């Protein structure tokens, strides 16, 4: 079994390869051969008054790639407020100021564990890859200008994905923090070889853009209805980034997965106040119909169209991951690691047994 690091994943993975593997998984899911396990977020109190503990689990299987996966997170969550805006922040509370997220990859041919690796870089690629597939199928073919609201870890993946999906000529980025948007623009320009420019406001970033991707940790809206323009494609990775008036104004919505639109994955201990709570899209009767929108799997499989005209405003709600994303990206990482001789090999018998229940 291979033990791989985030550094291995960052060195070996490419967004294009991950998008292709994810496309396979989504097509298989549309046919019912790839499966997503039910997600579970278990929330309890901690010794800290400002934090909760969350143990998150999700699994998935992609038989055509010969892998299954289990992704787990052990998180300390806080909900700080800055300038009247509340965010969800995972605290690096493990020794050495580190976070805890792991992916286990298994063979569907033998059942044996193939690899274990942190979820950080793979998580970034699977979120970006899903958004990239939506851009590939929903954005106008002549889309050349993209706007990204957010300049953090996930925003970088959105930039990589939109560049892999369309021949983008310019990306505009916005963050309330001037230093963050300047850093992001410099780093992404060097990485992508595309002009990435910081915008002074979110509205300035969005104006005239063909594609608008929101990738923040904000629990308040970051895009406004009056900024929408005919022909735009809009994406969001977090509930509440898009206000109800935006969701009601777009012409076509694709959701990530219908089973992930609700909050039934939350298992909350008595006495715990969870600030994120129920999804706004479920709580608004006018938006509830969106939970029955076509899924990304149906879109990628060609079962539903992504756009009917150049003037349509399309929208992809990339809410919550699905387990087979980690199987698909993990399969790419494992194959690349074997070819490169990367990682540390551990005896398989350490993780298998000679008895069974």
RODO-2510 file (C-alpha; in nm, 4 decimals, decimal comma):
residues 357
     n   res          X          Y          Z
     1     x     0,0000     0,0000     0,0000
     2     x     0,1219     0,3478    -0,0847
     3     x     0,1305     0,6363     0,1602
     4     x     0,1231     0,9619    -0,0354
     5     x     0,1485     1,3249     0,0717
     6     x    -0,0138     1,6486    -0,0367
     7     x     0,3199     1,7368    -0,1918
     8     x     0,3043     1,4175    -0,4003
     9     x    -0,0489     1,5012    -0,5109
    10     x     0,0376     1,8598    -0,6010
    11     x     0,3365     1,7454    -0,8056
    12     x     0,1595     1,4612    -0,9851
    13     x    -0,1963     1,5785    -1,0501
    14     x    -0,3151     1,7964    -1,3370
    15     x    -0,6595     1,9527    -1,3576
    16     x    -0,7210     1,8190    -1,7084
    17     x    -0,6500     1,4583    -1,6080
    18     x    -0,8697     1,4899    -1,3000
    19     x    -1,1548     1,6367    -1,5036
    20     x    -1,1353     1,3463    -1,7479
    21     x    -1,1439     1,0899    -1,4653
    22     x    -1,4310     1,2744    -1,2980
    23     x    -1,6200     1,2769    -1,6289
    24     x    -1,5915     0,8974    -1,6363
    25     x    -1,7257     0,8755    -1,2815
    26     x    -2,0182     1,1088    -1,3516
    27     x    -2,1151     0,9219    -1,6697
    28     x    -2,1031     0,5948    -1,4784
    29     x    -2,3101     0,7468    -1,1976
    30     x    -2,5728     0,8557    -1,4498
    31     x    -2,5961     0,4921    -1,5625
    32     x    -2,6099     0,3657    -1,2041
    33     x    -2,2772     0,1800    -1,2096
    34     x    -2,0735     0,4274    -1,0016
    35     x    -2,2095     0,4824    -0,6537
    36     x    -2,1982     0,7564    -0,3921
    37     x    -2,2267     0,6673    -0,0256
    38     x    -2,4463     0,8706     0,2063
    39     x    -2,2504     1,1566     0,3637
    40     x    -2,2508     1,1957     0,7418
    41     x    -2,1357     1,5014     0,9401
    42     x    -2,1390     1,4278     1,3143
    43     x    -2,1160     1,7431     1,5272
    44     x    -2,0470     1,7577     1,8991
    45     x    -1,9288     2,0069     2,1570
    46     x    -1,5634     2,0741     2,2303
    47     x    -1,3868     2,2243     2,5297
    48     x    -1,3878     2,5540     2,3367
    49     x    -1,7000     2,7689     2,3619
    50     x    -1,6414     2,9083     2,0119
    51     x    -1,5925     2,5759     1,8325
    52     x    -1,7611     2,2466     1,7476
    53     x    -1,6084     1,9120     1,6543
    54     x    -1,7096     1,7493     1,3246
    55     x    -1,6359     1,3951     1,2058
    56     x    -1,7268     1,3823     0,8355
    57     x    -1,7472     1,0600     0,6319
    58     x    -1,8316     0,9843     0,2690
    59     x    -1,7491     0,6949     0,0376
    60     x    -1,7864     0,6092    -0,3285
    61     x    -1,7109     0,3399    -0,5850
    62     x    -1,6195     0,3647    -0,9557
    63     x    -1,5936     0,0039    -1,0829
    64     x    -1,4761     0,1083    -1,4300
    65     x    -1,1699     0,2640    -1,2636
    66     x    -1,1438    -0,0407    -1,0334
    67     x    -1,1440     0,1674    -0,7143
    68     x    -1,3533     0,2553    -0,4144
    69     x    -1,2722     0,5271    -0,1631
    70     x    -1,3500     0,6533     0,1837
    71     x    -1,2913     1,0181     0,2697
    72     x    -1,2940     1,1333     0,6313
    73     x    -1,2324     1,4612     0,8102
    74     x    -1,1760     1,5249     1,1778
    75     x    -1,2346     1,8997     1,2132
    76     x    -1,2523     2,1739     1,4726
    77     x    -1,4936     2,4333     1,3303
    78     x    -1,5359     2,7989     1,4278
    79     x    -1,7609     3,0723     1,2858
    80     x    -1,5864     3,4092     1,3250
    81     x    -1,7411     3,7352     1,2108
    82     x    -1,5386     4,0053     1,0347
    83     x    -1,6899     4,3361     0,9238
    84     x    -2,0381     4,1925     0,9711
    85     x    -1,9692     3,8860     0,7535
    86     x    -1,9674     3,5405     0,9111
    87     x    -1,7370     3,2663     0,7818
    88     x    -1,6847     2,8993     0,8575
    89     x    -1,3208     2,8363     0,9505
    90     x    -1,1522     2,5025     1,0150
    91     x    -0,8952     2,5438     1,2910
    92     x    -0,5552     2,3727     1,2466
    93     x    -0,5733     2,2323     1,5994
    94     x    -0,3762     1,9095     1,5485
    95     x    -0,0123     1,9066     1,6686
    96     x     0,2048     2,1340     1,4575
    97     x    -0,0934     2,3564     1,3630
    98     x    -0,2271     2,1041     1,1133
    99     x    -0,5637     1,9863     0,9810
   100     x    -0,6861     1,6257     0,9557
   101     x    -0,8405     1,4904     0,6370
   102     x    -0,7677     1,1476     0,4868
   103     x    -0,8650     0,9440     0,1817
   104     x    -0,8425     0,5637     0,1731
   105     x    -0,8339     0,4055    -0,1736
   106     x    -0,9318     0,0404    -0,2252
   107     x    -0,9241    -0,2081    -0,5123
   108     x    -1,2641    -0,3304    -0,6303
   109     x    -1,0879    -0,6363    -0,7748
   110     x    -0,9269    -0,7696    -0,4557
   111     x    -1,0693    -0,5498    -0,1802
   112     x    -0,7178    -0,4562    -0,0670
   113     x    -0,6188    -0,1030     0,0356
   114     x    -0,4164     0,0618    -0,2392
   115     x    -0,3253     0,3985    -0,0915
   116     x    -0,3819     0,6465     0,1882
   117     x    -0,3255     1,0177     0,1425
   118     x    -0,4372     1,3556     0,2819
   119     x    -0,7525     1,4974     0,1296
   120     x    -0,6254     1,8554     0,0907
   121     x    -0,4913     1,8669    -0,2652
   122     x    -0,7293     1,5973    -0,3912
   123     x    -1,0198     1,7912    -0,2374
   124     x    -0,9060     2,0999    -0,4252
   125     x    -0,8900     1,9160    -0,7568
   126     x    -1,2232     1,7381    -0,7178
   127     x    -1,4090     2,0647    -0,6369
   128     x    -1,2384     2,2523    -0,9175
   129     x    -1,2818     1,9599    -1,1541
   130     x    -1,6580     1,9484    -1,0984
   131     x    -1,6854     2,3216    -1,1659
   132     x    -1,4662     2,2779    -1,4726
   133     x    -1,6933     2,0070    -1,6130
   134     x    -1,9921     2,2363    -1,5653
   135     x    -1,8066     2,5125    -1,7519
   136     x    -1,7181     2,2647    -2,0276
   137     x    -2,0845     2,1745    -2,0790
   138     x    -2,2644     2,4996    -1,9885
   139     x    -2,0514     2,8051    -2,0700
   140     x    -2,0635     2,9607    -2,4162
   141     x    -1,8035     2,8228    -2,6563
   142     x    -1,6716     3,1754    -2,7142
   143     x    -1,6247     3,2474    -2,3403
   144     x    -1,2885     3,4178    -2,2911
   145     x    -1,3193     3,6294    -1,9726
   146     x    -1,3709     3,4767    -1,6296
   147     x    -1,4306     3,6335    -1,2895
   148     x    -1,3527     3,4566    -0,9642
   149     x    -1,4929     3,5874    -0,6372
   150     x    -1,2604     3,4554    -0,3696
   151     x    -0,8837     3,4224    -0,3644
   152     x    -0,8248     3,1315    -0,1302
   153     x    -0,7330     2,7652    -0,1703
   154     x    -1,0467     2,6630    -0,3576
   155     x    -1,0471     2,9752    -0,5737
   156     x    -0,7139     2,8652    -0,7173
   157     x    -0,8689     2,5361    -0,8268
   158     x    -1,1551     2,7235    -0,9916
   159     x    -0,8991     2,9234    -1,1906
   160     x    -0,7198     2,6042    -1,2991
   161     x    -1,0499     2,4424    -1,3969
   162     x    -1,1916     2,7306    -1,5998
   163     x    -0,8599     2,7557    -1,7844
   164     x    -0,8753     2,3811    -1,8608
   165     x    -1,2362     2,4040    -1,9831
   166     x    -1,2177     2,7106    -2,2097
   167     x    -0,9393     2,9099    -2,3840
   168     x    -0,9593     3,1866    -2,1254
   169     x    -0,7702     3,5073    -2,2032
   170     x    -0,8275     3,6966    -1,8775
   171     x    -0,9312     3,6130    -1,5219
   172     x    -1,0416     3,8862    -1,2829
   173     x    -1,0283     3,8086    -0,9130
   174     x    -1,1781     3,9769    -0,6095
   175     x    -1,1302     3,9467    -0,2364
   176     x    -1,2134     4,2082     0,0288
   177     x    -0,8453     4,1817     0,1231
   178     x    -0,6270     4,3782    -0,1254
   179     x    -0,3159     4,1789    -0,0345
   180     x    -0,4943     3,8487    -0,0973
   181     x    -0,6213     3,9452    -0,4406
   182     x    -0,2805     4,0828    -0,5438
   183     x    -0,1098     3,7621    -0,4308
   184     x    -0,3673     3,5458    -0,6060
   185     x    -0,3310     3,7374    -0,9309
   186     x     0,0461     3,7029    -0,9249
   187     x     0,0446     3,3317    -0,8379
   188     x    -0,2252     3,2337    -1,0879
   189     x    -0,0697     3,4352    -1,3704
   190     x     0,2564     3,2459    -1,3169
   191     x     0,0834     2,9081    -1,2859
   192     x    -0,1607     2,9357    -1,5766
   193     x     0,0195     3,1661    -1,8161
   194     x    -0,3028     3,3684    -1,8374
   195     x    -0,3514     3,7325    -1,7448
   196     x    -0,5035     3,7359    -1,3950
   197     x    -0,5877     4,0827    -1,2627
   198     x    -0,7139     4,1947    -0,9204
   199     x    -1,0401     4,3903    -0,9212
   200     x    -1,1209     4,6628    -0,6708
   201     x    -1,4770     4,5370    -0,6205
   202     x    -1,6716     4,2207    -0,6887
   203     x    -1,8947     4,4142    -0,9266
   204     x    -1,5921     4,5312    -1,1270
   205     x    -1,4668     4,1726    -1,1516
   206     x    -1,8021     4,0460    -1,2783
   207     x    -1,8814     4,3256    -1,5260
   208     x    -1,8460     4,1916    -1,8799
   209     x    -1,7314     3,8449    -1,7672
   210     x    -1,8498     3,5388    -1,9575
   211     x    -1,7997     3,3045    -1,6613
   212     x    -1,8384     3,3941    -1,2920
   213     x    -1,7222     3,1435    -1,0296
   214     x    -1,7751     3,2017    -0,6573
   215     x    -1,5301     3,0253    -0,4285
   216     x    -1,5405     3,1743    -0,0805
   217     x    -1,5982     3,0663     0,2777
   218     x    -1,8614     3,3387     0,3244
   219     x    -2,1972     3,2543     0,4777
   220     x    -2,3452     3,5680     0,3163
   221     x    -2,4132     3,6344    -0,0550
   222     x    -2,1208     3,7517    -0,2686
   223     x    -2,3006     3,8010    -0,6037
   224     x    -2,5910     4,0344    -0,6790
   225     x    -2,8824     3,9981    -0,9201
   226     x    -2,8132     4,3259    -1,1006
   227     x    -2,4636     4,2070    -1,1961
   228     x    -2,5941     3,9212    -1,4106
   229     x    -2,5642     3,9617    -1,7872
   230     x    -2,7125     3,7596    -2,0764
   231     x    -2,4975     3,4618    -2,1708
   232     x    -2,3140     3,4355    -1,8380
   233     x    -2,2331     3,1080    -1,6715
   234     x    -2,2332     3,1282    -1,2905
   235     x    -2,0920     2,8747    -1,0460
   236     x    -2,0970     2,8480    -0,6675
   237     x    -1,9253     2,6043    -0,4325
   238     x    -2,1082     2,7006    -0,1131
   239     x    -2,4693     2,7491    -0,0092
   240     x    -2,5546     3,1181     0,0517
   241     x    -2,2868     3,2528    -0,1852
   242     x    -2,5718     3,3162    -0,4311
   243     x    -2,8736     3,5009    -0,2897
   244     x    -3,2287     3,3839    -0,3692
   245     x    -3,2802     3,6612    -0,6237
   246     x    -2,9835     3,5349    -0,8287
   247     x    -3,1065     3,1758    -0,8189
   248     x    -3,4530     3,2895    -0,9294
   249     x    -3,3111     3,5021    -1,2131
   250     x    -3,0928     3,2455    -1,3923
   251     x    -3,2397     3,0538    -1,6846
   252     x    -3,0936     2,7070    -1,6254
   253     x    -2,9667     2,5360    -1,3099
   254     x    -2,7625     2,2187    -1,2761
   255     x    -2,7057     2,0836    -0,9261
   256     x    -2,4191     1,8658    -0,8183
   257     x    -2,6214     1,5809    -0,6758
   258     x    -2,9882     1,5711    -0,5669
   259     x    -2,9085     1,3713    -0,2538
   260     x    -2,6727     1,6460    -0,1368
   261     x    -2,9098     1,9404    -0,1549
   262     x    -3,0630     1,8923     0,1878
   263     x    -2,9207     1,8891     0,5379
   264     x    -3,0032     1,5288     0,6277
   265     x    -2,6300     1,4519     0,6412
   266     x    -2,6026     1,6542     0,9633
   267     x    -2,6067     1,4535     1,2869
   268     x    -2,5948     1,7099     1,5665
   269     x    -2,5474     1,6327     1,9349
   270     x    -2,7864     1,7844     2,1857
   271     x    -2,6882     2,1337     2,2917
   272     x    -2,4721     2,2068     1,9864
   273     x    -2,5437     2,5277     1,7968
   274     x    -2,4323     2,4784     1,4377
   275     x    -2,4051     2,8162     1,2672
   276     x    -2,4151     2,6878     0,9102
   277     x    -2,7425     2,5040     0,9633
   278     x    -3,0057     2,4229     0,7035
   279     x    -2,9397     2,5137     0,3430
   280     x    -3,1142     2,8309     0,2327
   281     x    -3,2232     2,6639    -0,0912
   282     x    -3,4230     2,4112     0,1124
   283     x    -3,5737     2,6701     0,3471
   284     x    -3,7181     2,8951     0,0737
   285     x    -4,0349     2,7484    -0,0861
   286     x    -3,9647     2,9358    -0,4098
   287     x    -3,6190     2,7778    -0,4319
   288     x    -3,7162     2,4280    -0,3237
   289     x    -3,7929     2,3315    -0,6832
   290     x    -3,4242     2,3826    -0,7659
   291     x    -3,3408     2,0736    -0,5609
   292     x    -3,5102     1,8756    -0,8377
   293     x    -3,2923     2,0283    -1,1104
   294     x    -3,0835     1,7980    -1,3314
   295     x    -2,7556     1,6749    -1,1842
   296     x    -2,3995     1,7152    -1,3060
   297     x    -2,3932     1,3409    -1,3768
   298     x    -2,6924     1,3762    -1,6108
   299     x    -2,5291     1,6748    -1,7782
   300     x    -2,1929     1,5045    -1,8351
   301     x    -2,3679     1,1899    -1,9613
   302     x    -2,5554     1,3947    -2,2210
   303     x    -2,8967     1,3220    -2,0724
   304     x    -2,9786     1,6943    -2,0349
   305     x    -2,8514     2,0018    -2,2231
   306     x    -2,6281     2,2591    -2,0610
   307     x    -2,7393     2,5569    -2,2685
   308     x    -3,0141     2,6252    -2,5222
   309     x    -2,9045     2,9653    -2,6518
   310     x    -2,6102     3,2097    -2,6321
   311     x    -2,8169     3,4478    -2,4179
   312     x    -2,9152     3,2001    -2,1469
   313     x    -2,7752     3,2604    -1,7982
   314     x    -2,6665     2,9196    -1,6723
   315     x    -2,5794     2,8207    -1,3166
   316     x    -2,4049     2,5268    -1,1506
   317     x    -2,4507     2,4691    -0,7780
   318     x    -2,1420     2,2729    -0,6740
   319     x    -2,2759     2,2012    -0,3256
   320     x    -2,1173     1,9181    -0,1265
   321     x    -1,8848     1,6535    -0,2584
   322     x    -1,9785     1,3040    -0,3648
   323     x    -1,7769     1,0011    -0,2670
   324     x    -1,6939     0,8808    -0,6159
   325     x    -1,5083     1,2089    -0,6808
   326     x    -1,2409     1,0931    -0,4365
   327     x    -1,2309     0,7512    -0,5999
   328     x    -1,1820     0,9073    -0,9451
   329     x    -0,9164     1,1605    -0,8441
   330     x    -0,7557     0,8994    -0,6198
   331     x    -0,7299     0,6590    -0,9144
   332     x    -0,5422     0,9249    -1,1128
   333     x    -0,3100     0,9996    -0,8226
   334     x    -0,2405     0,6306    -0,7544
   335     x    -0,1576     0,5548    -1,1188
   336     x     0,0678     0,8595    -1,1475
   337     x     0,2421     0,7718    -0,8189
   338     x     0,3113     0,4151    -0,9316
   339     x     0,4553     0,5399    -1,2604
   340     x     0,6729     0,7987    -1,0845
   341     x     0,7840     0,5729    -0,7988
   342     x     0,6405     0,8256    -0,5536
   343     x     0,5242     0,7718    -0,1979
   344     x     0,6164     0,5223     0,0698
   345     x     0,5198     0,1567     0,0295
   346     x     0,3902    -0,0257     0,3382
   347     x     0,3267    -0,4009     0,3667
   348     x    -0,0261    -0,4842     0,2590
   349     x    -0,0615    -0,7383     0,5390
   350     x    -0,0551    -0,4519     0,7891
   351     x    -0,3974    -0,3509     0,6613
   352     x    -0,5570    -0,6878     0,5826
   353     x    -0,6501    -0,9742     0,8159
   354     x    -0,6805    -1,3510     0,8312
   355     x    -1,0122    -1,3509     1,0206
   356     x    -1,3428    -1,1903     0,9433
   357     x    -1,6638    -1,1254     1,1380
***
